[in-house]
Structures are given as C-alpha cells and as structure tokens.
Amino acid sequence: MSLNLVFLGRLEDVAGRGKLSVPVMPCIDAVIDSLDPQLGQALKAPRVKLAVNGILVQDTDAPVLKDGDEIAFLPPVSGG
C-alpha cells in the first residue's frame, strides 16, 4: 500500500526527482514529516499548495489517505 507524491517546479529540484512513492500514512503532515528534513521544510513553506487526487486542499490534516492516492505539491507561481 502506497501513496504517490508528485513534486512540481522548484520542489522537484529540492526532492531530486519528480515523483516518489511512500507507504500510506494517516495524514499529509505525517507524510511530509517522513521525508528528508530539507524537502519537508520546503513543502511546509506558506505559499506551497497541495492537491490530493487533483483536488486542492487547505488543511494537511483533513484528507483521509488511501492506497494509491496522489499528493501533488505545487510551488508558488511567479512571472508576469
């Protein structure tokens, strides 16, 4: 049983890859805490958004995670 993590933009650089599979955990905070501390810190930045199975979520504790869920981490968008 696993979760699929997707890192976009500069978060992919910090993670060293675009995708990662991790064991199912009870909440997104637990997933982030299980990762490399530097990556975890980047993912907890205030402007990083996340989506579970394509749906943006606000509260990292709210979604109940299941086998096969995808969690995408989206960095702040910049440009003009």
C-alpha positions as YAML, in Angstrom:
chain: A
units: angstrom
residues:
- id: 1
  name: MET
  ca: [0.00, 0.00, 0.00]
- id: 2
  name: SER
  ca: [1.49, 3.30, -1.06]
- id: 3
  name: LEU
  ca: [0.92, 6.96, -1.83]
- id: 4
  name: ASN
  ca: [2.28, 8.69, -4.91]
- id: 5
  name: LEU
  ca: [3.92, 12.05, -4.31]
- id: 6
  name: VAL
  ca: [4.42, 14.50, -7.18]
- id: 7
  name: PHE
  ca: [6.79, 17.46, -6.89]
- id: 8
  name: LEU
  ca: [6.43, 20.33, -9.36]
- id: 9
  name: GLY
  ca: [8.69, 23.25, -10.27]
- id: 10
  name: ARG
  ca: [11.48, 24.07, -7.85]
- id: 11
  name: LEU
  ca: [10.16, 21.42, -5.44]
- id: 12
  name: GLU
  ca: [11.25, 18.79, -7.95]
- id: 13
  name: ASP
  ca: [14.78, 20.19, -7.68]
- id: 14
  name: VAL
  ca: [14.71, 20.01, -3.87]
- id: 15
  name: ALA
  ca: [13.32, 16.44, -3.96]
- id: 16
  name: GLY
  ca: [15.82, 15.36, -6.59]
- id: 17
  name: ARG
  ca: [13.00, 13.74, -8.59]
- id: 18
  name: GLY
  ca: [9.50, 14.47, -9.85]
- id: 19
  name: LYS
  ca: [7.76, 11.51, -8.22]
- id: 20
  name: LEU
  ca: [8.16, 9.41, -5.11]
- id: 21
  name: SER
  ca: [6.21, 6.50, -3.67]
- id: 22
  name: VAL
  ca: [5.82, 6.27, 0.13]
- id: 23
  name: PRO
  ca: [3.83, 3.99, 2.45]
- id: 24
  name: VAL
  ca: [0.26, 5.03, 3.27]
- id: 25
  name: MET
  ca: [0.19, 7.28, 6.35]
- id: 26
  name: PRO
  ca: [-2.72, 8.76, 8.31]
- id: 27
  name: CYS
  ca: [-2.32, 12.35, 7.11]
- id: 28
  name: ILE
  ca: [-0.28, 14.62, 4.85]
- id: 29
  name: ASP
  ca: [1.64, 16.07, 7.80]
- id: 30
  name: ALA
  ca: [2.88, 12.55, 8.63]
- id: 31
  name: VAL
  ca: [3.94, 12.07, 5.01]
- id: 32
  name: ILE
  ca: [5.88, 15.35, 4.99]
- id: 33
  name: ASP
  ca: [7.49, 14.57, 8.35]
- id: 34
  name: SER
  ca: [8.72, 11.21, 6.99]
- id: 35
  name: LEU
  ca: [10.69, 12.88, 4.18]
- id: 36
  name: ASP
  ca: [14.17, 14.38, 4.16]
- id: 37
  name: PRO
  ca: [14.15, 17.40, 6.52]
- id: 38
  name: GLN
  ca: [15.23, 19.84, 3.77]
- id: 39
  name: LEU
  ca: [12.42, 18.64, 1.49]
- id: 40
  name: GLY
  ca: [9.91, 18.66, 4.34]
- id: 41
  name: GLN
  ca: [10.80, 22.26, 5.17]
- id: 42
  name: ALA
  ca: [10.34, 23.28, 1.51]
- id: 43
  name: LEU
  ca: [6.95, 21.54, 1.36]
- id: 44
  name: LYS
  ca: [5.75, 23.31, 4.52]
- id: 45
  name: ALA
  ca: [6.53, 26.77, 3.10]
- id: 46
  name: PRO
  ca: [3.47, 29.04, 3.47]
- id: 47
  name: ARG
  ca: [2.81, 29.52, -0.25]
- id: 48
  name: VAL
  ca: [3.16, 25.87, -1.32]
- id: 49
  name: LYS
  ca: [-0.22, 24.44, -2.34]
- id: 50
  name: LEU
  ca: [-1.14, 20.79, -2.47]
- id: 51
  name: ALA
  ca: [-3.69, 18.65, -4.20]
- id: 52
  name: VAL
  ca: [-4.94, 15.18, -3.32]
- id: 53
  name: ASN
  ca: [-6.10, 13.27, -6.38]
- id: 54
  name: GLY
  ca: [-6.33, 16.53, -8.33]
- id: 55
  name: ILE
  ca: [-8.36, 18.45, -5.74]
- id: 56
  name: LEU
  ca: [-6.70, 21.39, -3.95]
- id: 57
  name: VAL
  ca: [-6.80, 21.05, -0.17]
- id: 58
  name: GLN
  ca: [-6.17, 23.63, 2.53]
- id: 59
  name: ASP
  ca: [-5.79, 21.53, 5.67]
- id: 60
  name: THR
  ca: [-2.97, 18.97, 5.60]
- id: 61
  name: ASP
  ca: [-4.70, 17.02, 8.39]
- id: 62
  name: ALA
  ca: [-8.13, 16.79, 6.69]
- id: 63
  name: PRO
  ca: [-7.97, 14.23, 3.88]
- id: 64
  name: VAL
  ca: [-8.12, 10.57, 4.80]
- id: 65
  name: LEU
  ca: [-5.41, 9.00, 2.67]
- id: 66
  name: LYS
  ca: [-5.88, 5.66, 0.90]
- id: 67
  name: ASP
  ca: [-3.71, 3.28, -1.07]
- id: 68
  name: GLY
  ca: [-2.92, 4.75, -4.50]
- id: 69
  name: ASP
  ca: [-3.76, 8.38, -3.64]
- id: 70
  name: GLU
  ca: [-1.69, 11.05, -5.37]
- id: 71
  name: ILE
  ca: [-0.45, 14.07, -3.45]
- id: 72
  name: ALA
  ca: [0.89, 16.85, -5.66]
- id: 73
  name: PHE
  ca: [2.95, 19.69, -4.19]
- id: 74
  name: LEU
  ca: [2.72, 22.95, -6.16]
- id: 75
  name: PRO
  ca: [5.23, 25.75, -5.59]
- id: 76
  name: PRO
  ca: [4.23, 29.41, -5.75]
- id: 77
  name: VAL
  ca: [3.80, 30.61, -9.32]
- id: 78
  name: SER
  ca: [5.77, 33.64, -10.39]
- id: 79
  name: GLY
  ca: [6.04, 35.56, -13.59]
- id: 80
  name: GLY
  ca: [4.28, 38.32, -15.35]
...
